[in-house]
Amino acid sequence: MSRRVVRQSKFRHVFGQVAKADQAYEDIRVSKVTWDSSFCAVNPKFLAIIVEAGGGGAFIVLPLAKTGRVDKNYPLVTGHTAPVLDIDWCPHNDNVIASASDDTTVMVWQIPDYTPMRNITEPIITLEGHSKRVGILSWHPTARNVLLSAGGDNVIIIWNVGTGEVLLSLEDMHPDIIHSVCWNSNGSLLVTTCKDKTLRIIDPRKGQVVAERFAAHEGMRPMRAVFTRQGHIFTTGFTRMSQRELGLWDPNNFEEPVALQEMDTSNGVLLPFYDPDSSIIYLCGKGDSSIRYFEITDEPPFVHYLNTFSSKEPQRGVGFMPKRGLDVSKCEIARFYKLHERKCEPIIMTVPRKSDLFQDDLYPDTPGPEPALEADEWLSGQDAEPVLISLRDGYMPPKHRELRVTKRNILDARPPTGPRRSQSASDSPLSQQHTLETLLEEIKALREQVQAQEQRITALENMLCELVDGTD
């Protein structure tokens, strides 16, 4: 009698859980623009969401600790003259965010640690080079200040945002609208999907297509593609019968897929979020009320279904927290920020463990905020893997990050100090810590000043006594 053997995996029992109601962000008018981006970006310090705005495009930036109801007059980041289509935080500076818009421009913003008193309207730099709307942004994973943008003009531009220069412009590679762009782990290659149904791997510095596959998914609806840590490519798309489908491909052999699985029938494009540390891929469909997740391994069938997180409300968009922003003490391996029509709620993915100790097997060293290369070094042909950090003691965001480049760097201009509000529970822990340190330094300086004055007073008293004795 044959017995079914259950596959061994430490992620087999991963489960999703909605955070408590007081951890949600309420009264946010999420954008209704018809565009297949996530509408949300998050890092260990801030949550950014594209919102409805009259007379142009805007997004809101909230400190992670500012949960609850958001005031209707809360300052926005405004500057675009048309709807914002995509936003992306810089992986090497938690205060820098880029936004792409229907107005054909890309803007880079420096967000202060304190809550501004009015709307932020002046970007650090505006990048102009596209002739049609810009719908895709992606920062380079290892090189400082390198940003990729893709527009409706079917052109990919790679910028040095520190100097405002165009490093590379990839034209005549895509005959139609680009649906997605993703860097590999060291930023040496790109994978793109296009309306012409072709999956392409591009070497941006050589300006050539390294490999391509026509009709990786036969349906006409948009595809998405991401690199895995093994160098394979994971794709989501549609069959000819409009069923949603996922695939795993080996770039060295594009003829046959490593894995191809049909899923369900739905119109929503599946947005893949890949965690290279655990090799888990999370699939979030816009308009879906569920998040499916799979583990990618070297054993057949290569893409293993783990589970589905389901809720009642459909998602308008999803933000994915970098690994360094997770709570390692609770065995949290992923956190999503799910957008509803009027709110955003965190969804926490956890591996159940009985021990309270740090789980080395769940948290290998992960990419940190330090870049491995400068923009010029990457452009000259150098490659480097991300600089890794340990999460053993929990990650603390740095207080101040100065952006250094070999040329004049526009982003080095720090935001104005501005008026500080009185500290409250809604302020971020980082700003509270900074204020405490400032106060301690002032107290220390005052003590030294008092001691110096006391010594001076004592000396003057002694002199006075001597004078009085002399006159007697």
Secondary structure, DSSP 8 states (H G I E B T S, - for coil): ---------TTTT-EEEE--GGGSEES--B------S-SEEE-SSEEEEEE--TTSEEEEEEETT--EE--TT---EEEESS-EEEEEE-TT-TTEEEEEETTSEEEEEE--SS--SS-B---SEEEE--SS-EEEEEE-SSBTTEEEEEETTS-EEEEETTTTEEEEEE-SS-SS-EEEEEE-TTSS-EEEEETTSEEEEEETTTTEEEEEEETSS-SSS--EEEE-TTS-EEEEEE-TTSEEEEEEEBTTB-SS-SEEEEEEE-SS-EEEEEETTTTEEEEEETT-SEEEEEEE-SSTTSEEEEEEEE-SS--SEEEE--GGGS-GGGTEEEEEEEE-SSEEEEEEEE---S--S--TTT---EE-SS-SB-HHHHHTT------EE--TT-----S------SS--GGGS-----------TTS-HHHHHHHHHHHHHHHHHHHHHHHHHHHHHHHHHHHHHHHHHHH-
